[in-house]
Amino acid sequence: MPITDKVAAAKQIGEFLQAVISHGGFKLKYRITVDPPIAETREWEHPEILVEFAGPDSSLLLERSGELLRAFELLASEVLHLQGNEHEKIWFDCKNFRAMRIDELQIAARVAAEQVRRTSEPYRFGPMSSRERRIVHLALRNEKDLRTESDGEGGRRSVVVYPANYKSTATPRRERKTG
């Protein structure tokens, strides 16, 4: 259901977070902003409600690529009964993690694009959330010599970058991990 009363939705999120934080024993504080200024977001993300966390347990939210932060956000979406295409209406962040992750994905998209141009072979990213896939698609949307597609099912969905005229049905190489 769409967010018709943003202030009431923000209050619901606050009540949910208060219960999770107190019962979970977390040392976290949060600030909820309704209709945050556009300057704080990216051109393709305009959340209606922004939740920012701080406190001694902030690092717990960011472990494993922000898994707990994303879980809190997903549960808040469920509390508000948001549909899948409405999840971008709320945005949880901690220590500017989201902006840094967006920058990281945009850099990775550019590196993948250069590799595809150099090799003429598709490049498959590892599994990503729908939001992260969207960032990669948008980062490469103006590259006329390339195309991007999402592939896979559920939590295994990933983005594949192809040369624009690529026709083969062969499975592209997997992303190489370094370190």
ZAKOLVO-98084 format. One record per residue (C-alpha): residue number from 1; residue in three letters; x, y, z. Coordinates in steps of 0.1 Angstrom, whole numbers. Layout:
% residues N
<NUM; "Ala"; <X; Y; Z>>
...
This chain:
% residues 179
<1; "Met"; <0; 0; 0>>
<2; "Pro"; <14; 34; -8>>
<3; "Ile"; <25; 57; 20>>
<4; "Thr"; <-5; 81; 23>>
<5; "Asp"; <4; 96; 56>>
<6; "Lys"; <42; 99; 58>>
<7; "Val"; <42; 113; 94>>
<8; "Ala"; <21; 83; 106>>
<9; "Ala"; <44; 59; 87>>
<10; "Ala"; <75; 75; 103>>
<11; "Lys"; <58; 71; 137>>
<12; "Gln"; <52; 34; 129>>
<13; "Ile"; <88; 29; 119>>
<14; "Gly"; <99; 47; 151>>
<15; "Glu"; <77; 23; 172>>
<16; "Phe"; <91; -7; 154>>
<17; "Leu"; <127; 4; 158>>
<18; "Gln"; <122; 13; 195>>
<19; "Ala"; <110; -23; 201>>
<20; "Val"; <137; -39; 181>>
<21; "Ile"; <165; -18; 196>>
<22; "Ser"; <153; -22; 232>>
<23; "His"; <145; -59; 230>>
<24; "Gly"; <176; -66; 210>>
<25; "Gly"; <198; -49; 235>>
<26; "Phe"; <213; -26; 208>>
<27; "Lys"; <231; 6; 217>>
<28; "Leu"; <217; 26; 188>>
<29; "Lys"; <200; 59; 183>>
<30; "Tyr"; <181; 69; 151>>
<31; "Arg"; <168; 100; 134>>
<32; "Ile"; <137; 97; 111>>
<33; "Thr"; <133; 125; 85>>
<34; "Val"; <101; 128; 64>>
<35; "Asp"; <108; 141; 28>>
<36; "Pro"; <146; 145; 32>>
<37; "Pro"; <162; 171; 10>>
<38; "Ile"; <171; 158; -25>>
<39; "Ala"; <207; 168; -20>>
<40; "Glu"; <211; 140; 5>>
<41; "Thr"; <200; 114; -21>>
<42; "Arg"; <210; 104; -56>>
<43; "Glu"; <192; 113; -88>>
<44; "Trp"; <174; 80; -89>>
<45; "Glu"; <166; 76; -52>>
<46; "His"; <141; 99; -36>>
<47; "Pro"; <130; 83; -3>>
<48; "Glu"; <100; 97; 14>>
<49; "Ile"; <113; 86; 48>>
<50; "Leu"; <150; 85; 58>>
<51; "Val"; <162; 67; 89>>
<52; "Glu"; <198; 74; 100>>
<53; "Phe"; <214; 54; 128>>
<54; "Ala"; <243; 63; 152>>
<55; "Gly"; <257; 49; 184>>
<56; "Pro"; <281; 24; 198>>
<57; "Asp"; <266; -6; 179>>
<58; "Ser"; <266; 12; 145>>
<59; "Ser"; <293; -12; 133>>
<60; "Leu"; <270; -41; 138>>
<61; "Leu"; <245; -26; 113>>
<62; "Leu"; <273; -24; 87>>
<63; "Glu"; <289; -59; 91>>
<64; "Arg"; <286; -82; 61>>
<65; "Ser"; <279; -54; 36>>
<66; "Gly"; <252; -38; 58>>
<67; "Glu"; <232; -70; 61>>
<68; "Leu"; <215; -60; 95>>
<69; "Leu"; <208; -24; 82>>
<70; "Arg"; <191; -39; 51>>
<71; "Ala"; <172; -64; 73>>
<72; "Phe"; <159; -35; 95>>
<73; "Glu"; <148; -17; 64>>
<74; "Leu"; <131; -47; 49>>
<75; "Leu"; <112; -54; 82>>
<76; "Ala"; <101; -17; 83>>
<77; "Ser"; <88; -21; 48>>
<78; "Glu"; <68; -51; 60>>
<79; "Val"; <55; -31; 90>>
<80; "Leu"; <42; -5; 65>>
<81; "His"; <29; -32; 41>>
<82; "Leu"; <49; -18; 12>>
<83; "Gln"; <49; -37; -20>>
<84; "Gly"; <82; -47; -37>>
<85; "Asn"; <82; -17; -60>>
<86; "Glu"; <75; 7; -31>>
<87; "His"; <105; -3; -9>>
<88; "Glu"; <125; 26; -23>>
<89; "Lys"; <102; 49; -3>>
<90; "Ile"; <121; 43; 29>>
<91; "Trp"; <158; 44; 32>>
<92; "Phe"; <179; 33; 62>>
<93; "Asp"; <215; 45; 65>>
<94; "Cys"; <244; 45; 90>>
<95; "Lys"; <277; 63; 87>>
<96; "Asn"; <269; 73; 51>>
<97; "Phe"; <271; 36; 42>>
<98; "Arg"; <245; 39; 13>>
<99; "Ala"; <262; 67; -5>>
<100; "Met"; <295; 49; -3>>
<101; "Arg"; <279; 17; -15>>
<102; "Ile"; <263; 35; -45>>
<103; "Asp"; <297; 50; -53>>
<104; "Glu"; <313; 15; -51>>
<105; "Leu"; <287; 0; -74>>
<106; "Gln"; <291; 28; -99>>
<107; "Ile"; <328; 23; -100>>
<108; "Ala"; <324; -14; -104>>
<109; "Ala"; <299; -8; -132>>
<110; "Arg"; <325; 13; -151>>
<111; "Val"; <352; -13; -145>>
<112; "Ala"; <329; -40; -158>>
<113; "Ala"; <321; -19; -188>>
<114; "Glu"; <357; -14; -197>>
<115; "Gln"; <364; -51; -193>>
<116; "Val"; <334; -60; -216>>
<117; "Arg"; <347; -35; -242>>
<118; "Arg"; <382; -49; -240>>
<119; "Thr"; <373; -86; -242>>
<120; "Ser"; <339; -84; -260>>
<121; "Glu"; <327; -110; -234>>
<122; "Pro"; <298; -105; -210>>
<123; "Tyr"; <306; -98; -173>>
<124; "Arg"; <284; -111; -145>>
<125; "Phe"; <283; -94; -111>>
<126; "Gly"; <277; -114; -80>>
<127; "Pro"; <242; -116; -66>>
<128; "Met"; <227; -83; -56>>
<129; "Ser"; <195; -68; -41>>
<130; "Ser"; <171; -52; -65>>
<131; "Arg"; <182; -17; -54>>
<132; "Glu"; <219; -25; -61>>
<133; "Arg"; <210; -40; -95>>
<134; "Arg"; <191; -9; -103>>
<135; "Ile"; <222; 12; -95>>
<136; "Val"; <243; -8; -119>>
<137; "His"; <217; -6; -146>>
<138; "Leu"; <214; 31; -142>>
<139; "Ala"; <252; 37; -141>>
<140; "Leu"; <255; 21; -176>>
<141; "Arg"; <222; 33; -191>>
<142; "Asn"; <239; 58; -215>>
<143; "Glu"; <265; 34; -228>>
<144; "Lys"; <253; 27; -263>>
<145; "Asp"; <278; 0; -270>>
<146; "Leu"; <267; -21; -240>>
<147; "Arg"; <235; -35; -225>>
<148; "Thr"; <227; -48; -190>>
<149; "Glu"; <202; -74; -180>>
<150; "Ser"; <193; -90; -146>>
<151; "Asp"; <196; -127; -146>>
<152; "Gly"; <188; -155; -120>>
<153; "Glu"; <162; -161; -95>>
<154; "Gly"; <155; -147; -60>>
<155; "Gly"; <186; -140; -39>>
<156; "Arg"; <208; -153; -67>>
<157; "Arg"; <198; -125; -92>>
<158; "Ser"; <227; -105; -106>>
<159; "Val"; <234; -80; -134>>
<160; "Val"; <251; -91; -166>>
<161; "Val"; <268; -65; -188>>
<162; "Tyr"; <269; -75; -225>>
<163; "Pro"; <283; -59; -256>>
<164; "Ala"; <253; -43; -273>>
<165; "Asn"; <253; -67; -302>>
<166; "Tyr"; <261; -99; -281>>
<167; "Lys"; <239; -128; -292>>
<168; "Ser"; <253; -160; -276>>
<169; "Thr"; <234; -180; -250>>
<170; "Ala"; <267; -190; -233>>
<171; "Thr"; <269; -183; -196>>
<172; "Pro"; <292; -154; -189>>
<173; "Arg"; <322; -156; -166>>
<174; "Arg"; <317; -150; -129>>
<175; "Glu"; <331; -120; -111>>
<176; "Arg"; <366; -126; -99>>
<177; "Lys"; <372; -118; -62>>
<178; "Thr"; <404; -103; -51>>
<179; "Gly"; <420; -103; -17>>
